[in-house]
Amino acid sequence: MSYVIRAARDSDLQPLYEMAKLTGGGFTNLPPEKPALRAKLERSHAAFDRDADTIEDELFVLVLENLDTGEVRGTCQIFPHVGQRWPFYSYRIGTITKRSEELGRTFSAEILNLVNDLGGASEVGGLFLHPGERAGGLGLLLARARYLFIRNHRSRFGDRVLAELRGIIDEAGGSPFWDGVAGRFFGMNFQEADQFNAVHGNQFIADLMPKHPVYIAMLSESARSVIGLPHPSGRAAMRMLENEGFAYEKYVDIFDGGPTMTARTDQVKTVREARDFELTGVAEGGVPSLIATGRLRDFRVTLGEVGDGTIDPASAAALGVGVGDVLTEVER
């Protein structure tokens, strides 16, 4: 089968909605709400249509299409500049140390600080692969396609990139972290807050969240135990991020306590190792690679084989390229 990553279209709304219903909650960037998804597509269309090479508060939505069936089987998103329109909130785990000379003891306590440290960074997120396609490296194709897009439109992205991983969600769809921290101030459960954020944005956090530090030791054991841990379904994604050069620097999501991974954009492995070449021919054989072509709405990525200036016929057909075209490739 042949697969390609491409810009999302209006006709992708229904498959995006069907995938959103499979996420299991806590997946803010892919809400199971058609109006919210339609708004994302409209925002993405505007970003793909804007040709200026400046960094703006935009959203690019990409999808994975099975070219043999025409079905959309996965999706991912890229935000060039977070925190421009509304502040981007994170909790940063810090330490307070105090000394009592009378007792002859030094005490250290971990705290959660509400910060906007990551404002101005770019964000990769919204990655979801249909459960029926979780084999053959398609998740890796979706993830790394985002970095190739950033690399090939570098002036439209920041010098730092982040990825928020979904935190621990219990069997009832609740969040122990939310219940132990923010839920006490909002009068709504995690699912209600998560849905509200997905549809309306997080300004309500700025309005209601207390700004003082939270002592982790004062939280319930259930809340403390999940801080900085990814949802079981996100462990593979965390490993992929680490392989790309992302690191966990004690930033966690304000809703579910999941880890936020960060990296310098130019040091992301795919960005750093990708190269451009002119296509001189189409032939079988070569090094398994991700191959990209096109700019903005014409951007496409597929898995194929790259030789000495050549790519395999299936990749050439999937990308719609021929001799003389300039492609980007990075080893799989």
N, C-alpha and C positions, 0 to 999 in steps of 0.2 A: 504494500500500500504506500501511496505517496501523500505526504502531509506538507502543508505550508503555513507559515505564520504571516498574517496580513492585517491591514487596518480593518477595524470593525465597521460594519455597514448597518443601516437601518433594518435590513432584513435579518440581522443577527439577533434582534431583540428577543424573539421567542426562545431560541436555544440558550441565550444568556439567562433568561428567566428560568428555564428548566434546570440549568446547572446551579443557579442560585438556590433553588429549593433543595438541592442535595448537599449544601455546605454544612448544615448542622448547627448554624448559629455562630455568633461571634465573628462573622466574616463581613466586616463593615463595608469593604470595598465592593462586595457583590451581594447587595440586599435583594431578597426575594420580593421586590416591589417593582412592578412594571413602570410606574411613573418615575421612580428614582433611576432605574436603568435607562429609561428613555432620555432622561436629563443627562446622564453620563455620556450616552452616545452623541447627543447634540453638542456637548462640551468637547468631546473628542473630535467631532467633525470640524469644529471651529479651529482646534489646534492643528489638525492636519492641513487645513486650508490656509493657515497663516504662514507666510514664507519668510518673514523677517527672522534673522538669526539673533534674537534677544531672548533672555530668560523671563518667562511670564508664569503666572499662576494658571497652569493648563493641565489637561489630562489627555493622555493617549491611551486608547483601548485597542489592544491587539487580540486576535482570535486564531485558534488552531483549526484549520480546515482539512478534512479528509478529502483529497481531490478525487478519489475514486467514487465516493458516494455523495459529495457535496455537503456532508454534515459538519457542523461546528462542534468540536469535541473538547475544546479548552479555551482559556482566555487568560490574559494578564494585563496589567496596567502600569503606566509610568506617569509620575507627577514631577514635572521639571523644577518646581519651586514651591515648597510647603511653607506655610506660615506667612504668606504675603497678604492674603485677604483677611484671614483670621489667624490668631496666634496658634502655633502648633505646640500642644502640651505633651509633656512626658513627665514621669517620675524619675528622678535620678537618685540612686541609692548612695548616701553619703555616711560619714561617721563623725560623731561628736565625741570628743575625749575630754574628761574632766578629772581633776586631781584634788584629793582631800588630804592635806598634810596631817590633820588631826587623826584620821584613820590610817594614814600611810598607804593609801590605795589609789590606784588610777582606774577610772571607769570609762569604757568605750561603749557607745550605743549606735546602732545603725538607724538611719532615718530615711524617710522618703521626702524628697524636696520636689515641689511642683515647679518645673522649669520650662523655658522656651529655647533651650540651648540649640536645638536642631532646626530652628527656623532658618530658611534660606537653603537648606539641603534639597536634593532631589530624592524622590522616593520610588522604589519599585514595590509593587504589591498586586493585590487582586488576582494572584495566580491560582487557577483552579483547573484541574484536569479531570475529565469525566472518568468515573470509576472503571468503566469498561476499557479505558485506554492506558491504564497505568502499567505499561510495559514498553520495552523497546526504546527507552530514552526520550520519550515525548515530553516528560516533565522537565528534563534537562534542556530540551529544545526551547520550551516556553520560557524557562528562566533565563537562559543565556541570550535569547533573542532580544530581550530588553536591553542588555548591555551592548549588543551590536547596534541597536537603534540609538542608544546614547552616544556611542563612539562615533557613529556616522552623522550625528547632529550635535556634536559636542558643544558648540557655542550656545545651545539652548538649555544646557544643564549646569548645575552647580558643581562646586569643587568637592562636595561631599555627598554621598548617597546613603540612604537608610532603607531598612526593610523591617517592618513590624511583623512579628510572628504571633499568631493567635495563642492566647494563654490557655490554661486549664479550664475546661468547661465540664461540669458534672453531668450525670446521666439525665437530670431533669432540665438541662439546658441553662443552668445557672452558673455563676462565677463565684467561687469562694473569695477571690480577691475583691470583687465588687461588693459583695455582702459585708466584708470586713472593713472596707475603707469608704469608698464614695457612696455606696448605697445608703449609708447612714444619713447623708445630707440631701438626698434627692427625692425621697418618697416614691421611688420606682425600682422595680427589680432589674436585673441585668438585661433580660431580654427586651424589656420596654426601653431602657436607656440605649441599648445597642441599636434597636430599630430606629429610635428617634435620631440618633447620631447619623445613621446611614442616610436618612432622608433629609434632615434639616441641618446637619453639621454640628460642630462641637461648641458653639458659642455658649450654650447653656452651662458648659463646664466652667467657663470664665465667670459666668454670672453667679454660680452657686458653690463651686468648689472652694473649701477653705484654703487660704494661701499659706498657712503656717505648716512647718514640718510635722510629719507623722512619725512617731517612734514605733519602729517595727515590733519591738518587744511587747507593745501594748495591744497588738492585733491578736486575733484568735489564731490558734495553731493551724487551722485549715487555711486561713489567709496567708500566714507566714510561709507555709510549706510550698506554695505555688509561685511565689515571687521569682520572676526571671526564668520560669520553666515554659517551654513550648508545649502546645497541645500534642498528644501522641502522633496525630496525623501530620504535624509540622516538623518532626524530628529530621526527616530526610531533607526537608527544605533548609533546615538549619545547617546541616552538613554541607549542602550545596553552597550555601552562602559562605561558610567557613572556607571551602575550597576556592572560592572566588576572592578571598582576602578580607571578608567581613569579620568583625569582631564584636563581641558583647561587652560594652563598656558601662554596664550598670544602669542603662536606661531601660525603663519598663513602661508598658502601655498603661494608661490611667484607668482603663476599663477593666481589663482582665489580668493585668500584671505580667503579660507575656513579654519576652525579651525583644528589645529593639537592637538590631545589628547595624553597624555603621562601617563605612570604608571611604578612603579617598578615591574619588571617581577615577582618576588616571591610574590608580594602582589596582583597580579591579582586574582580575586575571584576564577575562575575555577582552576587556577594553585594551589592556596592555599588549596582549599577544596577537590580536587580529591584524591582518594585513590586507592591502588592496592588490589586485592583479588584473591584467587584461586577459580576457578569454581568447585563447588562440585556437581552440578546437574542442570537440565533444568526443569523449572516448571513455570506455569502461576502465575501471581500475583507478587506484590512487589512495590517498589517505582519508579515512573517515573524518568528515568535517562538517561544521555548520557553514552554510554558504548564504550570503545576503546580497541583495541588489536593490536599487531604487532609493528614492528620497521621499520622505513624508508619506502621502497616501499610496505611493507606488512601492513602498518598502515591503520586501518579502524575504523570508528566511526558510530554508529547508535543510534537511540532513542529506548529505551525499558524499561523493568521493572527489577529491581534488588531486590532479596530477600536476605535471609541469605545464601550467597554463591551461589545463583542461579540467572539465567536470564531466560527470557521467550523464548519459542521455536523459534519465528520469529527472535529475535535478535541473537540467537545462529546460525541460518541458515545464516543470513545476514553477520555475522562476520566470519563464518566458523570455529567455536571453539567448543571444547568439554571439558569434565571433566578433570581437571588437568591443564588446561591452565590458565595463569595469565592475568587478565583483569584490566582495569582502569575504575572507574565509578565516576560520580559526579551527584548530584541531579539536575534534570531539573529545 
